[in-house]
Amino acid sequence: MANRDNPYEAAFEEFLRSRGVPYVAVDEARRSLLANGASIKSLDFIVSSPDRSAWLIDVKGRRFPSGDLQKQYWKNWSTRDDLRSLAQWEQLFGPSFCGLFVFAYDVLGHRSPLRAERLYEFRGSRYGFIAVRLSDYAAHAKPISPRWDTWAMPAAEFRRLAQPLDELLGVH
């Protein structure tokens, strides 16, 4: 079951429901075990879009803007474990499935990652869902914190390669 205590994942799930997009919410209570006994981080959702694309999705909740005095936009950090696990899921599911990071931005001010009419309102907050394929993210991500093993794409590359989720899924 999806983590409905997480407002970003709950908003994402309601977004999918409201658009009639077929999905499976994955049980995140435990890490998944592979045949060799290794464990990998669970996905958040498996989504099928109208064009028959299949997506293995890891939702990343971020504020827009964020940081000190909330002046930092386009935060897109992830962990090395997120990258490795999503890549393993792609291998397990096969070539017809694509790993996707969905950054669910909770829009706090007047600036937004999407036009106002494309934001999704949920429980009193406005969310902008921006997606980037794992292959693009992995090709451009740089380490940002060795201590936390976090990675991020430079904002310019992220803005160039990421796209509104509704466009990617073919739903508006």
N, C-alpha and C positions, 0 to 999 in steps of 0.2 A: 504494500500500500504506500502511496506517496505520502510524504511528510506534510500533512495538512496544517501542522503547527508552524511551518515555514511559510510566511506570507507570499514569498516570491513563487514558490512551487504551487501554492494554492491558487494564486492569480493566474499562473500559467495554465493550470488544469482547467480553470473556469474559462479562460480564453479559448482553449481547444474545444470545450463543450459548446460554447456560444457560437462557434464557427462550424460545428458539426464535423470536426476532424476526428477520425478514428485514432484511438491511442490505447496504450496499456500503461498504467502507472505501476512502477516496479517497487517491490518491497525493499526498502532501504534499511531495514532493521539490522541486517547483518551483511557483511561482505560475502560475495559469492566465492565458491571454491571451484577451482579447475580440476580436471581429471588428475593432474600431477600433484594435487594437494595445495598448490599455491592459491592465494586469495587475491581477488581484485575488487575494487570499489564498484558498487552496484550503480547501474544507470538510474536515471530518474524516470524517463519515459521512453517508450517505443512508439513512434508516430508514423502513420501512413498518410500521405497527402493525396489529393485527388488525382494527380498525374501518376500515381502508383509509386512514387518515391518512398523509400523507407528510411526513417531517421532514428538513430540511437542518440538520445538527448540527455545531456547533463546541464541542468539549469543552474546558472550562477546569478545570485541576487546581489545587486549593487545599487547604491544610491547615485543619483545624477542631479547635481554634482556631489562629490564626496571630498573627504580630506579636511585638512586644517582650514577652518573658516569656509568650508565647502566651496572651494575654488577649483577643484580638480574634476575634469570631465573625462568621460570615456575610459574609466577604470575597467580593466578587463583581465585582471589577474586570475590565475588558476594555480593548481599545484602540479608538481611533476607526477604525483600519483594519479591525478585526474587525467593527465595526458596519456600516461601509460595504460591506465585501465580502459579508457575509451578506445584506444588503439587495439587493445586485446579484444574488446567486444566486437569491433569491426571484423577482426580476423575470425572470431567464433561464428558470427552471423553470416559472413561471406560477402561477396562483392556487390550484392544488390542492396546492402545496408551501408549507410554513411553516418559516421560520427559527427555530432553537431553540438557545439556549445551554444546555449541560448542565454544571453545576458538579459536578465529581467531587471530593467532599470526602474527604480522607484523615483519618479520625477518630483523633485522637491521645490524647484523654483520656476522661473519663467523660461529658462532655456530647456531644451528637450532633445533627445536623440531622434525623435520623430515629430512630424507635424501634429498639432493638437488633435485633429480628427482621427489620427491613427493610434492615439494612446488608448489604453484599456483601463477603465475605471473598475476598481475592485476594493471593497471594504474601505472606502473613503480615500484611497490612494490612486494615483495615476501611474500606469506602468507602460514602458516602451520595451517591446521585445525585439532584440537585435540578435541575429544568428550568424555564426561563422563556422565554416566546415573545419573539422579537426585537422585535415591535411593542410589547410591554409594557416590555421593557428600554429600548428607545430612547426611549420616552415619558417615562421617569422617571430615566434616567441623568444624572449630573452630572459635570463634569470634576473629576478629583482631582489630576492632575499635568500641567501644561502641558508640562513638559520631556519626559515620556514619552508624552504624549497619551493618558493613560488616563482611563477613565470608570467610574463605579460607580453603582448604585442605592443610595439610603438603605436601611439594613438593614430598617427597618419596612416599606417598600414592597416590598422583595425578598421578605420573609417572607410578605407578603399575596398577592403575585402568582405567586410560584414554587410549584411543586408537586413531589411525589415523582415521579421519572421513571416508576416502574412504574405509577402511577395514570394518568399521561398516556398511556402506551403501552397501557394495558389489560392488563398482565401482572403477575402477583404470584408 
